[in-house]
Amino acid sequence: MSPLLEVTDLSVAYGAIEAVRDVSFVVEAGQIVSLIGANGAGKTTTLRTISGLLRPRVGSIRFDGVEIGALAAHNILNLGIAHSPEGRRTFGRMTVEENLLLGAYTRDDKAAVDKDMRNVYELFPVLGERRDQKAGLFSGGEQQMLAIGRAMMSRPRLLMLDEPSMGLSPIMTQRIFDTIRELQSQGTTILLVEQNALAALALSDRGYVIDLGTTTLEGPGKVLLSDPQVRAAYLGED
């Protein structure tokens, strides 16, 4: 059986500047897979390319055996890939419920959409309690919950999360990581980009280190967590 997502020799450029070169990794169905690396390593560019916001210069992106590198972003969403972007990107002048409905904009199954919205409110009770309030009034952690909930409204088979703990308190960071584990237990496959390498690798079935746009190390999350090279580079240990 082929992986749910398979990225092979991916290269992406912004004009003449090559941001990603020869990145390769696989995500098996049901896994949490982390991409870790320094700022500017190419992690966000990789996610944006998978979701169709950027085009690969060379390389292959296959989702459930289908090549998606040339597809439009809305077609990729319809195949079952949702992207919660870096910085949350919620719509501050819209209510919680309006933000969530935007996550389901390609769907026409109203009853199922209503059910999925109830599921989001069960996952994040604060969103249900404040569903009629403007998203701009929310804390960073609450906006991150909303961003994840909005992505889940498309019923993704693969959920891509870009820096979900950025700017959050340790308590809220733990809440977000607990939610990621809960989503996995419910059957959602997760591709995670995260600066908090310690937390990401401890959570992940598999991890990949991206350095200067290239995949340099890979392995089970807990194995990478104990790798001296990884600990020196990303955890500040000698």
N, C-alpha and C positions, 0 to 999 in steps of 0.2 A: 504494500500500500504506500502511495506517495505521501510526502508531508503535506500538511494543510497549506503551508507557505514555504516556498523555496526561492531564495534570492541567490543568484549565481553571477559572479564577476561583474557586479553592478558598478558603473561609473556614471557620475552626474556632475555637470559643470554649470556654473553661473557665468555665462559668457565665456571668457578665456580662462576663468579660474576654476580649476578642478576641485570640487568639494569632497567627492567620494570617488575612490578608484579601487576596483577589484574587491568590493565587499561581498562576502558570501556567508549565508547562514540558512538554517532551516528551523521551522516551527512545526512541531507535531501537534495534532489535534489534542486538546485538553491540557496542554502545557502552559506554564508561565516561562517565557524566555526573555532575558534581559540583554540589552545592548548598553555597555558601559564604556566610558572614555572621558577624556578631558573636554572642556569647552572647545568648540570648533573642530571636534574630531570627525564630524559628519553624521552624527546620530539622527539629529532632527531632519537633515536633508534626506536621509534614507527613508524615514517615515513619510515625509511629504511626497517622495517619489512613489512609494508603495500605494499611497492613497490617491495618486493621480494629479496632485498639484504641481508636480515637476515631471519632466520626461527624462528617462535614462538616456545617456549618450551611447552607452553600450551595456550589454548584460541582459539578464533574464529575470523576470519576476513572475512566478507561477503560483496561482492560488487554486488549490484543489485540482491541480493538473492543468489549469487553463492559463495561458500567457496573458497577463493583464497590463504589461508595460506601455501599451499604446492606447489603452481604454481611457475614456473620460472619467472624471472623478465620480459623477453620479452613477455611472455604470458599475464602477468598482464598489461603491456603497451598496448598490443593489445585489451584488454578488455575496455580500456579507462581511465587508471590512469597514469598521468604523474607527475614526481617528479623533481622540481627545487631545487637542493641540497644546503645545507649550504656552503658558500664560493664560490658560482657561478659555479666553475669547468668548465669554458669555456676553449677552446683549443687555447692558446695564439698564436701559430704559424699558425693557420688556419684563413681564412678570416671570416667575419661576415656571408656571404652566406654559406660558408662551414660548419660553426657551426650550422646554421639553418637547413641545409639539413641533418645533423646528427640526428636532432630531428624527421625527417621523414623517418628514415632508414628502418622501417618495412613496409612502404607504397609503392605501385606500381602505384598509380593513379597520374601520373605526372601533368596533367592539374590541378587537385585539389591541389596538393602540391604547384604549382606555384601560385595559387590563395591565398592559406594560407600564402605564403611568402609575397605576396603583402599586405595582411591584417596585418602582423607583421610590415611591413614598415609603414603602415598607423598608427598603434598604437604607434610605436616608430620611428618617422621620422629620427632621427639621425642615426639609423641603416641602413635605406635606402640610406642616403647620403654617408655613409662610408662602403657600403656593400663589397667593394673589399679590405678593409684594414684589417690588422691582428688584431685579438681580443686583443692581448697582449698590444696594444697601447692605449687601451680604459681606461677611468677612472673606478673607482669602480661602480659608478651608471650606466654607460653605459654597463659595463659587466653584471650588474644585469638585465638590460633590455634585453640583449642578452640571458641570461640564461632563463628568462621567455619566451621570444620569441621562443627559441629552444624547450622548453617544450610544447608550444602551437602548434608546428608543427606536433605533433602526433594527433591533434584534440581530446584532452582529454575531457571526461565528468567530471572528477574530477582532478583538478590541485592542487598538494601539493607544498606549498612554505615554505622552511625552512630558516628562518631568512633573509627575503629579504631586510630589512633595515640595516643589519649589516655593520658598518663602513661608512655609508653614511651621508652626510650633511642633516640638517633639510629640506632644500628645495628639495633635491633629494628624501628623505624619503617620503615627501608629494606627490611627483610625482609618486612614486611606489605605494603608497596606493590609489591614484586616479586611477591608472591603474587597481588595483585589483578590485575596485568598477566597473570600466568600463567592465572588463571581466565578472563579475557577471551579469551585465545588458545585456550582449551578450549571456547569457545562461550557462556559465561555473560555476560549483560548485567548491568552494575553501576550502581547508583545510590548515590553516595557523599556522605555528609555529613562534613565534615572541617574542623577549625579550622586545620590546616596548609594554608593557601590556596596557598602556593607549590608544595608537593608535589602537592596535589590537582589544580590546574590543569595542571601539567606532565604529569600522567598522563592527563588527561581528553580525550575527543573534544569534549566540550561542557561549558560551565559556566554556572551561573546564580547571580547574587548576590541574596540575600534580605536585605532591610533592614526592620526593624520590621514583619515579617510580610508583606511585599510583594516581589514580584520586581521588581528595579530595573535589572538589567543582564543580558545574555546574550550568548553567542557561543562560538566555538571556544575550547577551553581555553588554547591558546598565545596567542590574540589577547587574551583577558581578562588573561592573565598580563602582557602588555606595556601594558595600559591604565593611563594615569596615575592615574585615579580609583581603580582597584582597588589599585594598588600603594601609593597614599597611605593608603587606608583599612585594608588588610589586611596590607601588607608593611612598613609604617612608613616609607615613603619620602615625601619632600616633592615 
